[in-house]
Amino acid sequence: MLKNDKGLTLIEVLGGLIILSIVIVVFMNISGYTSQSFGKTDKKEAAVRLAENTLAEKRNAIAKAESLPDSGSQGVATTVIGGYSVTIYDTILTNTAYALPAGTTVHVSVQAIVLLKKTTSPFDKEPRLITVTVSWEG
């Protein structure tokens, strides 16, 4: 029987190529999933920053206002900023129910309580709940 110890047989080469191919396919699937996951995380982080900035702007506007909103008024305002739908809910604390924007698949919300003056007395204040919801198609 002839034996050649200096090289590889065709079966060994094909076996090695199959194993290498499987490793490459698995790695490509994992890297694609990781890229997609990072993209979703980046969108969510941007939405949280947008919600926090919008809430801070709303609180600053209330703090600096010469004439504060009427204590009985409530409101909902929606705008679109950079592909995100930003909805601001201004409600009294006894009525904190609000609806999420229809047709969106992903959203984040941040909330703060502000005190509105009812009269000129520093002790006559009404707590209000400000909710900022940022929505986008996921």
RAVEN-V198596 format. One record per residue. N is the residue number from 1. RES is the residue in one small letter. SS is DSSP state (H for helix, E for strand, C for the rest). Layout:
n:res:ss
N:RES:SS
N:RES:SS
//
This chain:
n:res:ss
1:m:C
2:l:C
3:k:C
4:n:C
5:d:C
6:k:C
7:g:C
8:l:C
9:t:C
10:l:H
11:i:H
12:e:H
13:v:H
14:l:H
15:g:H
16:g:H
17:l:H
18:i:H
19:i:H
20:l:H
21:s:H
22:i:H
23:v:H
24:i:H
25:v:H
26:v:H
27:f:H
28:m:H
29:n:H
30:i:H
31:s:H
32:g:H
33:y:H
34:t:H
35:s:H
36:q:H
37:s:H
38:f:H
39:g:H
40:k:H
41:t:H
42:d:H
43:k:H
44:k:H
45:e:H
46:a:H
47:a:H
48:v:H
49:r:H
50:l:H
51:a:H
52:e:H
53:n:H
54:t:H
55:l:H
56:a:H
57:e:H
58:k:H
59:r:H
60:n:H
61:a:H
62:i:H
63:a:H
64:k:H
65:a:C
66:e:C
67:s:C
68:l:C
69:p:C
70:d:C
71:s:C
72:g:C
73:s:C
74:q:C
75:g:E
76:v:E
77:a:E
78:t:E
79:t:E
80:v:E
81:i:E
82:g:C
83:g:C
84:y:E
85:s:E
86:v:E
87:t:E
88:i:E
89:y:E
90:d:E
91:t:E
92:i:E
93:l:C
94:t:C
95:n:C
96:t:C
97:a:C
98:y:C
99:a:C
100:l:C
101:p:C
102:a:C
103:g:C
104:t:C
105:t:C
106:v:E
107:h:E
108:v:E
109:s:E
110:v:E
111:q:E
112:a:E
113:i:E
114:v:E
115:l:E
116:l:E
117:k:E
118:k:C
119:t:C
120:t:C
121:s:C
122:p:C
123:f:C
124:d:C
125:k:E
126:e:E
127:p:E
128:r:E
129:l:E
130:i:E
131:t:E
132:v:E
133:t:E
134:v:E
135:s:E
136:w:E
137:e:C
138:g:C
//
